[in-house]
Amino acid sequence: MQHNDEAADMDATDRHLQVWDAMFTAPDGRDRETEGALHRAVRIHQASDRRLKVVLQDDPMSHDEYMTLHVLVGGQTKGRPRSTPAQLADLAGVSRAGMTGRLDKLERSGLVTRTPDSDDRRSVIVEITPAGRAAWERVAHRWSSEEGTLFDGLSTEELRTLNALLRKAFVALERTDRI
């Protein structure tokens, strides 16, 4: 039986791990720790996404439209936020057909433009418009404030340590071409 202080310090992942405890067989506990890290990472991402949806509640832009602008702003080609629809679909984790639908809405709203690619006639280049940039910034600033609270339980130094460890894991994944 757990002491009350221990139970109070448990999170949803600890409870998840208890349910699946018999599945963890690695003598050093690595499988259990891996499951814990993955479960917590997913839950943090879900919490961030829920907060973004709250920020967008009264905004004319949908969650999908914002996320499309977000990956477009983050993708720099030739020094400007521009990309192909296929690249955006990959970055956003959606199908190419799904991205086409998103871009149709964004273009109708005047938030992006699509122009033929001068280097490849079969392709188009998507660029954010000044209105699109303003819409993205409006939401990004509000979302950033919300995201900042996701790690309120950690000091800045602890957050740096967490980032260093996650970076180390991602570098290893990238080297093996698994992501």
N, C-alpha and C positions, 0 to 999 in steps of 0.2 A: 504494500500500500504506500502511496506517495504522501509525503509531507505536504501540508497545505501551501507552504511557500513554493515548493517545487511545482505543484499543479498550477499555481497562479502565474508562474513564469513560462508555462507551456504555451506554444502558439499552435495554430491550425496544422502546421507541418509536423510538430511533435505528435499530435493526435493522429495524423495520417500515418506516420511512421509506426506508431503503436499498433495500428490495425494490421499493417503489413509486416510486422516484426519477424514472423516466422520465415518470410521470404528472403531475409538477409542472411547469407551464409558465409560471407567472406570473413576469415578469422580476424583481420585487422579492422573490420567495420567499414571498409571503403565503399561497399555497395550501399549501405545505409546512409553514409555521409553524402554520396553522390545523389541518391534519391532526395535527401533533404535539401541539398543545394538547388537541384533542379525544381523541386516543388516550390521552394521559396522564391526563386527567380520568376517562375510563372505567375505566382500570386502577386508579386510586386508589379510585374507588367500589367496584370489584370487591374490592379488598383489604379495604376497610372491611366489606363484606358478609361476606367469608370470616371475618373476625375476629369479627363478631357471631355467626355460626354456631358458631364454636368456643366463645364465651361461653355460648351456649344449649345446648351439647352435653348437659349434665347437668341442664338446667332443665326443669321440666314444661311450660313454655310453648314453642310452636313459633315458628319464625322469622316466619311469617305472622301469628300472633297478636300477637307482640311489635310488629311493624311497624304493625299496626292500632292497637294501644294508643298507639304512638309518634305516629302522625298524629292520633289523637284528643286526646292530651295537648297537642299543638302547635296544635290548632284551638280557638280560643276563641270561643264564641258566648255573648253575654250574660254575659261575665266568667267563664265556667266551661268546662272541657273538655267540650264537647258538640258534636254534629254530626248531620247526617242521613246515612243509609247512602250516598246518592248522592255527597255531598260527600266522605265518607271514601274511597269507591271512586276518585274523581278524584284525591284527594291521594295515595293509595297506588298509583295506576297499575294498578288491577285492574278487572275487569268488575263490574258491579253484582251479578250472580249470584254471582261469586266473593266479593264482600264479604259478601253475605248468609250464605254458608257460614261465613266467618270469624266473623261476629257471632253466629251460632248457637252455635258452639263457645265463644266468649268468654262469652256469656250463660249457657250451661249450667255453665260454670266459676265463675260469680259475679263475673266481672271487669268486665262492662258490664251496663247495663240498657237496654231499649228501651221507650219510652213514647210514646203518641200525642202529636203536636205540637198544642198548644192553639191555635196560630195557623193550622194547616193540617191539617184532619182526614185528608187523604190521606197524610200523612207521619208518620214517627216520629222521635223524638230519641234518639240514642245518647249515653249518659253513662257515664263510667268510675266504678266503685264504689271504695270505700276499698281493698278487696282488689286491685282492678285497678291502682290507683295504686301500691300497695306492690309488686306484681309488676313493674310497669313500672320503678319506681325501682331495684329490686334488680338488674335487668339493665342499666339505663341507666348506673349508676355503674361497673359492670364494663366495659361497652362503651366508655364514655368514656375509661377508662384505656388501652384498646387503641387507640382512635382517635387518642389523643394521640401515639402512636408513629409514625403514618403520615408525619408531617412532621419526624421527628428530624433529617433532613438539612438543615433550614433553621433559621436563628436566628429568634427572635421577631420581630425587625425585618423579616427577609425574608418571614416568614409574613404580617405586616401588609401588606407591599408586594404580595404575591400576592393577598391578599384585596381590596385596593384595586383591583387590575387586574381581578379577576374581577367585583367589584361594578360596575365601569365597563362591562364587557361585558354583564352582566345587565340593568343599567338601560337600555342601548340596545335590548336584546331586548324588554324589557317595554314600552318606548315604541312599538315597532313591532308590539306585540301578537303576537309570534311564539312566546311560551311561555305 
